[in-house]
Amino acid sequence: MVLRPPEFDCGSVTQAREEMLILLNRGAASLLVDLADCSAVCACCGVPALVRVFRRARALGTAFHVIAPRDARARRPLDDARRVSREPFPLVSTSEA
């Protein structure tokens, strides 16, 4: 399954997170969150949501990947989170996807 939210900020992240968890709980074989065209990723809401979904996917044995935003400002919270996390989620560029 592929999700392509236009923004991953505090206003939209709750619904996106719930949709991802529903897909995982219904047995999705893999989940790809395509943030390539995303204009904003919130460090306080978006990153924790991705970590939560990643942990659930890992517990279920489901492949989970995040395509990084092309916009450097939108990508920064994801890079920062991966740098300090003990269990970073897979983050790939559009050229690797």
CNS distance restraints for C-alpha pairs under 8 A (distance, minus, plus):
assign (resid   1 and name CA) (resid  23 and name CA) 7.93 0.50 0.50
assign (resid   1 and name CA) (resid  28 and name CA) 6.84 0.50 0.50
assign (resid   1 and name CA) (resid  29 and name CA) 7.86 0.50 0.50
assign (resid   1 and name CA) (resid  30 and name CA) 6.16 0.50 0.50
assign (resid   1 and name CA) (resid  31 and name CA) 4.97 0.50 0.50
assign (resid   1 and name CA) (resid  32 and name CA) 6.17 0.50 0.50
assign (resid   2 and name CA) (resid  31 and name CA) 6.01 0.50 0.50
assign (resid   2 and name CA) (resid  32 and name CA) 4.76 0.50 0.50
assign (resid   2 and name CA) (resid  33 and name CA) 5.83 0.50 0.50
assign (resid   2 and name CA) (resid  34 and name CA) 6.79 0.50 0.50
assign (resid   3 and name CA) (resid  31 and name CA) 7.82 0.50 0.50
assign (resid   3 and name CA) (resid  32 and name CA) 6.38 0.50 0.50
assign (resid   3 and name CA) (resid  33 and name CA) 4.91 0.50 0.50
assign (resid   3 and name CA) (resid  34 and name CA) 5.89 0.50 0.50
assign (resid   4 and name CA) (resid  33 and name CA) 6.19 0.50 0.50
assign (resid   4 and name CA) (resid  34 and name CA) 4.87 0.50 0.50
assign (resid   4 and name CA) (resid  35 and name CA) 6.09 0.50 0.50
assign (resid   5 and name CA) (resid  16 and name CA) 7.44 0.50 0.50
assign (resid   5 and name CA) (resid  34 and name CA) 7.36 0.50 0.50
assign (resid   5 and name CA) (resid  35 and name CA) 6.64 0.50 0.50
assign (resid   5 and name CA) (resid  38 and name CA) 6.70 0.50 0.50
assign (resid   6 and name CA) (resid  35 and name CA) 7.43 0.50 0.50
assign (resid   6 and name CA) (resid  37 and name CA) 6.61 0.50 0.50
assign (resid   6 and name CA) (resid  38 and name CA) 4.80 0.50 0.50
assign (resid   6 and name CA) (resid  39 and name CA) 6.60 0.50 0.50
assign (resid   7 and name CA) (resid  12 and name CA) 6.87 0.50 0.50
assign (resid   7 and name CA) (resid  35 and name CA) 7.94 0.50 0.50
assign (resid   7 and name CA) (resid  38 and name CA) 5.09 0.50 0.50
assign (resid   7 and name CA) (resid  39 and name CA) 5.65 0.50 0.50
assign (resid   7 and name CA) (resid  40 and name CA) 5.16 0.50 0.50
assign (resid   7 and name CA) (resid  41 and name CA) 6.47 0.50 0.50
assign (resid   8 and name CA) (resid  12 and name CA) 5.95 0.50 0.50
assign (resid   8 and name CA) (resid  13 and name CA) 5.34 0.50 0.50
assign (resid   8 and name CA) (resid  16 and name CA) 8.00 0.50 0.50
assign (resid   8 and name CA) (resid  38 and name CA) 7.15 0.50 0.50
assign (resid   8 and name CA) (resid  40 and name CA) 5.88 0.50 0.50
assign (resid   8 and name CA) (resid  41 and name CA) 4.69 0.50 0.50
assign (resid   8 and name CA) (resid  42 and name CA) 6.33 0.50 0.50
assign (resid   8 and name CA) (resid  46 and name CA) 5.49 0.50 0.50
assign (resid   9 and name CA) (resid  13 and name CA) 5.56 0.50 0.50
assign (resid   9 and name CA) (resid  40 and name CA) 6.24 0.50 0.50
assign (resid   9 and name CA) (resid  41 and name CA) 5.31 0.50 0.50
assign (resid   9 and name CA) (resid  42 and name CA) 4.64 0.50 0.50
assign (resid   9 and name CA) (resid  45 and name CA) 6.36 0.50 0.50
assign (resid   9 and name CA) (resid  46 and name CA) 5.62 0.50 0.50
assign (resid  10 and name CA) (resid  14 and name CA) 7.34 0.50 0.50
assign (resid  10 and name CA) (resid  42 and name CA) 6.55 0.50 0.50
assign (resid  10 and name CA) (resid  44 and name CA) 7.85 0.50 0.50
assign (resid  10 and name CA) (resid  45 and name CA) 5.39 0.50 0.50
assign (resid  10 and name CA) (resid  46 and name CA) 6.83 0.50 0.50
assign (resid  12 and name CA) (resid  16 and name CA) 6.49 0.50 0.50
assign (resid  13 and name CA) (resid  17 and name CA) 5.87 0.50 0.50
assign (resid  13 and name CA) (resid  45 and name CA) 6.76 0.50 0.50
assign (resid  13 and name CA) (resid  46 and name CA) 5.90 0.50 0.50
assign (resid  13 and name CA) (resid  49 and name CA) 7.07 0.50 0.50
assign (resid  14 and name CA) (resid  18 and name CA) 6.20 0.50 0.50
assign (resid  14 and name CA) (resid  49 and name CA) 7.77 0.50 0.50
assign (resid  15 and name CA) (resid  19 and name CA) 6.17 0.50 0.50
assign (resid  16 and name CA) (resid  20 and name CA) 6.23 0.50 0.50
assign (resid  17 and name CA) (resid  21 and name CA) 6.21 0.50 0.50
assign (resid  17 and name CA) (resid  49 and name CA) 5.91 0.50 0.50
assign (resid  17 and name CA) (resid  50 and name CA) 7.44 0.50 0.50
assign (resid  17 and name CA) (resid  53 and name CA) 6.96 0.50 0.50
assign (resid  18 and name CA) (resid  22 and name CA) 6.09 0.50 0.50
assign (resid  19 and name CA) (resid  23 and name CA) 6.25 0.50 0.50
assign (resid  20 and name CA) (resid  24 and name CA) 6.25 0.50 0.50
assign (resid  20 and name CA) (resid  31 and name CA) 7.82 0.50 0.50
assign (resid  20 and name CA) (resid  53 and name CA) 6.87 0.50 0.50
assign (resid  21 and name CA) (resid  25 and name CA) 6.02 0.50 0.50
assign (resid  21 and name CA) (resid  53 and name CA) 6.31 0.50 0.50
assign (resid  21 and name CA) (resid  56 and name CA) 7.52 0.50 0.50
assign (resid  22 and name CA) (resid  26 and name CA) 6.07 0.50 0.50
assign (resid  23 and name CA) (resid  27 and name CA) 6.59 0.50 0.50
assign (resid  23 and name CA) (resid  28 and name CA) 5.66 0.50 0.50
assign (resid  24 and name CA) (resid  28 and name CA) 5.16 0.50 0.50
assign (resid  24 and name CA) (resid  29 and name CA) 7.94 0.50 0.50
assign (resid  24 and name CA) (resid  31 and name CA) 7.69 0.50 0.50
assign (resid  24 and name CA) (resid  56 and name CA) 7.61 0.50 0.50
assign (resid  24 and name CA) (resid  57 and name CA) 6.49 0.50 0.50
assign (resid  24 and name CA) (resid  60 and name CA) 7.74 0.50 0.50
assign (resid  24 and name CA) (resid  62 and name CA) 7.49 0.50 0.50
assign (resid  28 and name CA) (resid  62 and name CA) 7.20 0.50 0.50
assign (resid  29 and name CA) (resid  62 and name CA) 5.67 0.50 0.50
assign (resid  29 and name CA) (resid  63 and name CA) 6.80 0.50 0.50
assign (resid  30 and name CA) (resid  62 and name CA) 5.33 0.50 0.50
assign (resid  30 and name CA) (resid  63 and name CA) 4.49 0.50 0.50
assign (resid  30 and name CA) (resid  64 and name CA) 5.89 0.50 0.50
assign (resid  31 and name CA) (resid  62 and name CA) 7.39 0.50 0.50
assign (resid  31 and name CA) (resid  63 and name CA) 6.16 0.50 0.50
assign (resid  31 and name CA) (resid  64 and name CA) 4.89 0.50 0.50
assign (resid  31 and name CA) (resid  65 and name CA) 6.55 0.50 0.50
assign (resid  32 and name CA) (resid  64 and name CA) 5.87 0.50 0.50
assign (resid  32 and name CA) (resid  65 and name CA) 4.97 0.50 0.50
assign (resid  32 and name CA) (resid  66 and name CA) 5.80 0.50 0.50
assign (resid  32 and name CA) (resid  67 and name CA) 7.37 0.50 0.50
assign (resid  33 and name CA) (resid  64 and name CA) 7.94 0.50 0.50
assign (resid  33 and name CA) (resid  65 and name CA) 6.32 0.50 0.50
assign (resid  33 and name CA) (resid  66 and name CA) 4.73 0.50 0.50
assign (resid  33 and name CA) (resid  67 and name CA) 6.17 0.50 0.50
assign (resid  34 and name CA) (resid  66 and name CA) 5.97 0.50 0.50
assign (resid  34 and name CA) (resid  67 and name CA) 4.76 0.50 0.50
assign (resid  34 and name CA) (resid  68 and name CA) 7.18 0.50 0.50
assign (resid  34 and name CA) (resid  69 and name CA) 7.96 0.50 0.50
assign (resid  35 and name CA) (resid  66 and name CA) 6.99 0.50 0.50
assign (resid  35 and name CA) (resid  67 and name CA) 5.45 0.50 0.50
assign (resid  35 and name CA) (resid  68 and name CA) 5.53 0.50 0.50
assign (resid  35 and name CA) (resid  69 and name CA) 4.90 0.50 0.50
assign (resid  36 and name CA) (resid  67 and name CA) 5.86 0.50 0.50
assign (resid  36 and name CA) (resid  68 and name CA) 5.42 0.50 0.50
assign (resid  36 and name CA) (resid  69 and name CA) 3.88 0.50 0.50
assign (resid  36 and name CA) (resid  70 and name CA) 5.23 0.50 0.50
assign (resid  36 and name CA) (resid  71 and name CA) 7.86 0.50 0.50
assign (resid  36 and name CA) (resid  93 and name CA) 7.85 0.50 0.50
assign (resid  36 and name CA) (resid  94 and name CA) 6.67 0.50 0.50
assign (resid  37 and name CA) (resid  69 and name CA) 5.91 0.50 0.50
assign (resid  37 and name CA) (resid  70 and name CA) 6.46 0.50 0.50
assign (resid  37 and name CA) (resid  71 and name CA) 7.70 0.50 0.50
assign (resid  38 and name CA) (resid  69 and name CA) 5.68 0.50 0.50
assign (resid  38 and name CA) (resid  70 and name CA) 7.74 0.50 0.50
assign (resid  38 and name CA) (resid  71 and name CA) 7.62 0.50 0.50
assign (resid  38 and name CA) (resid  74 and name CA) 7.12 0.50 0.50
assign (resid  39 and name CA) (resid  69 and name CA) 7.57 0.50 0.50
assign (resid  39 and name CA) (resid  71 and name CA) 6.83 0.50 0.50
assign (resid  39 and name CA) (resid  74 and name CA) 5.98 0.50 0.50
assign (resid  40 and name CA) (resid  73 and name CA) 7.64 0.50 0.50
assign (resid  40 and name CA) (resid  74 and name CA) 4.77 0.50 0.50
assign (resid  41 and name CA) (resid  46 and name CA) 5.73 0.50 0.50
assign (resid  41 and name CA) (resid  47 and name CA) 7.44 0.50 0.50
assign (resid  41 and name CA) (resid  74 and name CA) 5.18 0.50 0.50
assign (resid  41 and name CA) (resid  75 and name CA) 7.06 0.50 0.50
assign (resid  41 and name CA) (resid  77 and name CA) 6.79 0.50 0.50
assign (resid  41 and name CA) (resid  78 and name CA) 7.77 0.50 0.50
assign (resid  42 and name CA) (resid  46 and name CA) 4.77 0.50 0.50
assign (resid  42 and name CA) (resid  47 and name CA) 6.63 0.50 0.50
assign (resid  42 and name CA) (resid  74 and name CA) 8.00 0.50 0.50
assign (resid  42 and name CA) (resid  77 and name CA) 6.95 0.50 0.50
assign (resid  43 and name CA) (resid  47 and name CA) 5.30 0.50 0.50
assign (resid  43 and name CA) (resid  48 and name CA) 7.61 0.50 0.50
assign (resid  43 and name CA) (resid  77 and name CA) 5.16 0.50 0.50
assign (resid  43 and name CA) (resid  78 and name CA) 7.52 0.50 0.50
assign (resid  44 and name CA) (resid  48 and name CA) 6.84 0.50 0.50
assign (resid  45 and name CA) (resid  49 and name CA) 6.30 0.50 0.50
assign (resid  46 and name CA) (resid  50 and name CA) 6.39 0.50 0.50
assign (resid  47 and name CA) (resid  51 and name CA) 6.28 0.50 0.50
assign (resid  47 and name CA) (resid  77 and name CA) 7.10 0.50 0.50
assign (resid  47 and name CA) (resid  78 and name CA) 6.49 0.50 0.50
assign (resid  47 and name CA) (resid  81 and name CA) 7.10 0.50 0.50
assign (resid  48 and name CA) (resid  52 and name CA) 6.10 0.50 0.50
assign (resid  49 and name CA) (resid  53 and name CA) 6.24 0.50 0.50
assign (resid  50 and name CA) (resid  54 and name CA) 5.94 0.50 0.50
assign (resid  50 and name CA) (resid  89 and name CA) 7.75 0.50 0.50
assign (resid  51 and name CA) (resid  55 and name CA) 6.14 0.50 0.50
assign (resid  51 and name CA) (resid  88 and name CA) 7.77 0.50 0.50
assign (resid  51 and name CA) (resid  89 and name CA) 6.71 0.50 0.50
assign (resid  52 and name CA) (resid  56 and name CA) 6.35 0.50 0.50
assign (resid  53 and name CA) (resid  57 and name CA) 6.07 0.50 0.50
assign (resid  54 and name CA) (resid  58 and name CA) 6.07 0.50 0.50
assign (resid  54 and name CA) (resid  64 and name CA) 6.39 0.50 0.50
assign (resid  54 and name CA) (resid  89 and name CA) 6.19 0.50 0.50
assign (resid  55 and name CA) (resid  59 and name CA) 6.15 0.50 0.50
assign (resid  56 and name CA) (resid  60 and name CA) 6.26 0.50 0.50
assign (resid  57 and name CA) (resid  61 and name CA) 6.02 0.50 0.50
assign (resid  57 and name CA) (resid  62 and name CA) 4.81 0.50 0.50
assign (resid  57 and name CA) (resid  63 and name CA) 6.68 0.50 0.50
assign (resid  57 and name CA) (resid  64 and name CA) 6.37 0.50 0.50
assign (resid  58 and name CA) (resid  62 and name CA) 5.88 0.50 0.50
assign (resid  58 and name CA) (resid  63 and name CA) 7.31 0.50 0.50
assign (resid  58 and name CA) (resid  64 and name CA) 7.73 0.50 0.50
assign (resid  64 and name CA) (resid  89 and name CA) 7.84 0.50 0.50
assign (resid  64 and name CA) (resid  90 and name CA) 7.06 0.50 0.50
assign (resid  65 and name CA) (resid  89 and name CA) 7.13 0.50 0.50
assign (resid  65 and name CA) (resid  90 and name CA) 5.06 0.50 0.50
assign (resid  65 and name CA) (resid  91 and name CA) 6.12 0.50 0.50
assign (resid  65 and name CA) (resid  92 and name CA) 7.26 0.50 0.50
assign (resid  66 and name CA) (resid  89 and name CA) 7.62 0.50 0.50
assign (resid  66 and name CA) (resid  90 and name CA) 6.08 0.50 0.50
assign (resid  66 and name CA) (resid  91 and name CA) 4.84 0.50 0.50
assign (resid  66 and name CA) (resid  92 and name CA) 6.21 0.50 0.50
assign (resid  67 and name CA) (resid  91 and name CA) 5.81 0.50 0.50
assign (resid  67 and name CA) (resid  92 and name CA) 4.94 0.50 0.50
assign (resid  67 and name CA) (resid  93 and name CA) 5.54 0.50 0.50
assign (resid  67 and name CA) (resid  94 and name CA) 6.15 0.50 0.50
assign (resid  67 and name CA) (resid  97 and name CA) 6.96 0.50 0.50
assign (resid  68 and name CA) (resid  75 and name CA) 6.21 0.50 0.50
assign (resid  68 and name CA) (resid  78 and name CA) 7.85 0.50 0.50
assign (resid  68 and name CA) (resid  91 and name CA) 6.01 0.50 0.50
assign (resid  68 and name CA) (resid  92 and name CA) 5.78 0.50 0.50
assign (resid  68 and name CA) (resid  93 and name CA) 5.29 0.50 0.50
assign (resid  68 and name CA) (resid  94 and name CA) 7.04 0.50 0.50
assign (resid  69 and name CA) (resid  74 and name CA) 6.09 0.50 0.50
assign (resid  69 and name CA) (resid  75 and name CA) 5.24 0.50 0.50
assign (resid  69 and name CA) (resid  93 and name CA) 7.74 0.50 0.50
assign (resid  70 and name CA) (resid  74 and name CA) 7.73 0.50 0.50
assign (resid  70 and name CA) (resid  75 and name CA) 7.11 0.50 0.50
assign (resid  70 and name CA) (resid  93 and name CA) 7.89 0.50 0.50
assign (resid  70 and name CA) (resid  94 and name CA) 7.89 0.50 0.50
assign (resid  71 and name CA) (resid  75 and name CA) 6.19 0.50 0.50
assign (resid  72 and name CA) (resid  76 and name CA) 6.08 0.50 0.50
assign (resid  73 and name CA) (resid  77 and name CA) 7.98 0.50 0.50
assign (resid  75 and name CA) (resid  79 and name CA) 6.37 0.50 0.50
assign (resid  76 and name CA) (resid  80 and name CA) 6.06 0.50 0.50
assign (resid  77 and name CA) (resid  81 and name CA) 6.07 0.50 0.50
assign (resid  78 and name CA) (resid  82 and name CA) 6.18 0.50 0.50
assign (resid  79 and name CA) (resid  83 and name CA) 6.21 0.50 0.50
assign (resid  80 and name CA) (resid  84 and name CA) 6.60 0.50 0.50
assign (resid  81 and name CA) (resid  85 and name CA) 5.89 0.50 0.50
assign (resid  81 and name CA) (resid  88 and name CA) 7.43 0.50 0.50
assign (resid  82 and name CA) (resid  87 and name CA) 7.86 0.50 0.50
assign (resid  82 and name CA) (resid  88 and name CA) 4.85 0.50 0.50
assign (resid  82 and name CA) (resid  89 and name CA) 7.00 0.50 0.50
assign (resid  83 and name CA) (resid  88 and name CA) 7.66 0.50 0.50
assign (resid  92 and name CA) (resid  96 and name CA) 5.96 0.50 0.50
assign (resid  92 and name CA) (resid  97 and name CA) 6.52 0.50 0.50
assign (resid  93 and name CA) (resid  97 and name CA) 6.48 0.50 0.50
